[in-house]
Each structure stands twice: as C-alpha cells, then as structure tokens.
Amino acid sequence: MAGQSDSSLSLFSPEEVEFIAEDELVEIVPNLRMDSLNFICGDYGPFYPQIAAQVPLWLAVALKKRGKCTIRPPQWMSIENLTQVLEGERDSHAFQPLPFHYVEISRLLFDHGRDDIPDVYMVRSLVEDIRDVRFHKVETNLQKFTASTVTWKNMSAMEVNIIRAFAGRALQAFYRHENEQVMPDSDRTQDRTPQVPSVRTKRNLKPR
C-alpha cells in the first residue's frame, strides 16, 4: 500500500490506517427492514427495525449517511471507561488496553455518528487526552530506545505506525554494529598476517 521499496519499514498514511480500521465490526440499529447485502467481503443482514446487528464500520457509516440506521458506540467509549483509562495512562508508564484502532474508530464515529454518542463532547475530550498522553509515552520510549528493551504492549495502530520505520532501522543498525564487532574485516585480518615463505619453495632452490 505504501509506495516505498521496503514495505516492512514503510509508513502508512493516516488515511490508509483509517481505511484498514473500517473493517472493524460495530453495532447498528436499523430503522427499516432491509434484505441481505451481499459484498465480496461477505454477506450482512437481513436487517429488521430496532433489532441490533453487527456490520463493518464502513457499512455502518454508509447506512448512517442514508438515514437507515443509528450506530451504537462501543462500550469502551463510555465516559466511565475512558476516565479510568485516562487515569491509568497518567499513573503508569505502560499503555492501557484499548482497541487496536481506537483512534480511527472514534474519529469516524465523531465525524459520522456524533448524534448517536451520549455526551459526545466529553467523550471526544477524553479520547483526545488519552491519545495525547499515549503519544507522549511513544516519544519518551523512542528517546530511551535500545535493542534490548523492545517490549511495548497494548499499542494502537497509529502509535505503531509512528515508530515503525524508526524502530526497524534502529534494530538493523544495532544488528550491523554487533556483527562488525564479532566479524572483523577479512581484508584487514589478511593485511595483519605475516607473509611466511613456503618451505617447499625454499627446498626447490639450488645454488648454481
């Protein structure tokens, strides 16, 4: 997806990360009856009024735009849960458990389903505070980065995307540096080796 030569070290754009996040399942409540919807990625439905159903986020947004459903915000987006997560982020150096695509899911819901989110302004504020605290942790961890301390758990897609290129190239540099110490340059080793004449050559030389 990213147009760089080494895809394992390339960065995704925010739009690409958001595109991937759109496959996450969310719950909708249809307001009318609809037959099953058939797509290459799968079949969804049939849908019945006021009966909740799970669909990919991209489909939920599409139906929401057409006025055919409401979107139920996921449980982790409740004010109570987000408040606990924010307190945990501030009190610990570790990352608190959150959905891998929490940044992208919340952004899409704020953009397309804000009227379905209770206390949306408070929820948005909490999510932004959590994101800021976690991004600060990412910056701090990068400053302390060493090859023996790559054990960051519960990171989100956007956070992984930030450190992906740096961490990969840093580990490669550590690996090359260690190899240079273990395996010195063969040419230099040969230069330091004294040139000893062959015994056989000496024996074959006869005075005339």
Stockholm file with secondary structure:
# STOCKHOLM 1.0

chainA/1-208         MAGQSDSSLSLFSPEEVEFIAEDELVEIVPNLRMDSLNFICGDYGPFYPQIAAQVPLWLAVALKKRGKCTIRPPQWMSIENLTQVLEGERDSHAFQPLPFHYVEISRLLFDHGRDDIPDVYMVRSLVEDIRDVRFHKVETNLQKFTASTVTWKNMSAMEVNIIRAFAGRALQAFYRHENEQVMPDSDRTQDRTPQVPSVRTKRNLKPR
#=GR chainA/1-208 SS CCCSSCGGGCCCCHHHHHHHHTTSEEEEEESSCBCCEEETTEEECCBCTTCCEEEEHHHHHHHHHTTSEEEECCGGGSHHHHHHHHHHHHHCSSCCCCCTTHHHHHHHHHHHCGGGSTTHHHHHHHHHHHHHHHHHHHHHHHHTCCTTCCCCCSCCHHHHHHHHHHHHHHHHHHHHHHHHHHSCCHHHHHHHSCCCCCHHHHHHCCCC
#=GC SS_cons         CCCSSCGGGCCCCHHHHHHHHTTSEEEEEESSCBCCEEETTEEECCBCTTCCEEEEHHHHHHHHHTTSEEEECCGGGSHHHHHHHHHHHHHCSSCCCCCTTHHHHHHHHHHHCGGGSTTHHHHHHHHHHHHHHHHHHHHHHHHTCCTTCCCCCSCCHHHHHHHHHHHHHHHHHHHHHHHHHHSCCHHHHHHHSCCCCCHHHHHHCCCC
//
